[in-house]
Amino acid sequence: MKEKKRFILLIIIFSIFSLLINYFCLYNIFNSLEFKKGGIFYIILLFLSFSYPLTVMMERYRPMYLTKMFYRIASIWIGIAFFSIFVFLIYQLFSVLFTFNKQTGSLIVLSFIVIVSLGSLINGKRLKISLVDIKIRDLKEDLKIVHLSDLHIGAIHRKKYLEKIIKITNSLNPDIVVITGDLVDGSTVINKELLSPINKIKAPVYFVIGNHEIYEGLDKVIPIINKTKMKVLRNEKYKFKEITFIGLDYYESKKELFDNLNKININKNKINILLYHAPRFKLEDLEKKGINLHLTGHTHNGQIFPLNLFVKLLYPYSRGVHRSNNSNVVVSVGSGTWGPPMRLGSTSEINLINLKKG
């Protein structure tokens, strides 16, 4: 019941946000095309504003092929509308500073939005392998880790996409695979069959929950995940060879997060790897706790420009590798996408991390 109320609240907030975005976007499109803003304008506005929330609810409670198709279309439009706002704001700034033909300017702006949106959709399907070498002092044996995060399996990224990721993962021949949250999206009903490709991973798999597992409802997600070969680490540690893997649940509260980490007895003389969904820990925090490597995700590196600029303000590390004397952080930009299946300024990735003797 608590998850249902939270879901309804999120839908209401998103609907208001969607209404504002769509109004600004449509207002500028109609102005650019010199269309009158009569009844048709408001019909289109209401349709576009509420199409995404409605398809989300339909997909969660009455999923079928048609709802998935509408969900994809509505998601793509949200991505286009959001990017369009940024472009229109720049255009309006230029129109104040410079004098030019408004018709020509409008045509250039609309053409730019169409071209970049298509490019973002194509780029959203790309999946690259990011190679990272980490040297750890006192490591006796090299170890190969495949790090996956933010796959967002749901209405858009379905079983076939998960199979593709698993196939690539196995081809990298890892010693161990870790998934740092948001395996599921919360956009559709999940079941054992949807996540069954996980069982084809040849290496051991460790998993920590992300915010989307919480949105979906842990009482639904955890039993399904437990039917796969994944080992769920929930505020606990687990030894693999000479390395201790520490897994933490996702927490909004930083105090709650640090309190749960402090409850775990960490041997600073051993090699420790922390798995947590969001990059909330700074390198100095990790050094104090004796953690050699922190694997994380959540940020998507903003996914669609200019959100990557805001992500950098929210988290100490938004993407890539960050190092200090004894600790390292690797932030995945995600192996999938959330909302619009689009990427602009980022590319979905699988991290291949080679731990080497320091």
Summary of the structure (lengths in Angstrom):
residues: 358
radius of gyration: 22.1
end to end distance: 50.5
largest distance: 72.1
contacts: 1197
relative contact order: 0.14
helix: 47%
strand: 19%
